[in-house]
């Protein structure tokens, strides 16, 4: 069984290729990485799919380089509620965001 990672990301559009590169690199090493498509209207079926992907994940990798959108906040709160290991990678000037206080140091 492959190790499963859910990628929650708040990236500038110019940096979005980073998410897809990470998915490709993970697959090359036998890691299954789910990368949600943000910006598609957040339909209820999409939210259910995201929650299922978080439930199946062994951990959540959160890459935060821009302001944290409502979608990403929801993903991370859901992951914390489900007691998933969340590994945040955060731009230093965003480290004071209240949402990030919920992560273990």
N, C-alpha and C positions, 0 to 999 in steps of 0.2 A: 504494500500500500504506500502510495506516495505521501510525502509530507505536504500539507496543504497550508497555503498562506493567503490571507485576504489582504489586498493592498488598498488602504484608504489613503487618498491623496488630495492635497490642496496645492495644486501647482499652477504656475503661470502658464497660459496656453503655449508659450514658446518652449516650456520645459516638459510638456506632456509626453513627448517621445521617450522621456526617461522611464515612465511607467511601463511602456510597451517593451523597452529594452530590458528592464528588470524581469518582465514576464518571460521573455525569450531566454535570458540567461538562467533563470530559475528552471525552466523546462529542460535546458541542456544538462542540468545537474539532477534531474529527476524530481524536481519540486513543482507541484501544481500551484500556480498563482492565479487567483481570481482578481481581475482588474475591472471594477464596475465602470460603466459608461455614464459619466455625469453629464447633466445638461439635457437629458432627453425628456424633461417634464416631470420626472419623479412619479410616474404612474404607480398605482397601488400594486400591480403585478410586479413591477420593477423593484419596489420596496420589499416585497415578499421574497423575490429571488435573491436580493442582497442579504436579507436576514438568513436565508437558508445557506448561502455561501459562508457567512460568518459562523453559523452554527457548525458547519462541516470543517471549518478551518482549525488548524492546530495553533495558529497565532495570527495576529493582525499586525501588519507593518504599516505604520502611519507616517507618511512623508508630508510635512507641513512647511511650505515655503512662501505661502501667501495667506491672506486672511482666510480663516476657517469658515467655509460655507455651511449653511444649514444642513445640507446633505451629509457632509463629512462629520459634522457634530452628531447627527443622528446615528451614523455608522459607528462612531467611536463610543457613544453612550450605550448603544445596543451591545457592543462587544464587551464593554466593562460590566454591564448588567449580566451578561452571560458568563462572566468571569474568565474571559479569554485573555491570554497574555497579549498585551499591546506593546509593541516596540516602536516608540516615537523617534522620528528623526525630524528635528525642528530647527528652523532658522532661528538664530539666537535672539533676534529682536521680537520674535513671536512667542518666546518661551514663557512669558507671563500670562498667557491666555488662561482664563478660568477653567476651561475644559481640560487643560493639560495638568491641572492640579490633581486630577484623579489617577494619574499614572504613578506607579511605584518608581522611586528613584534608585 
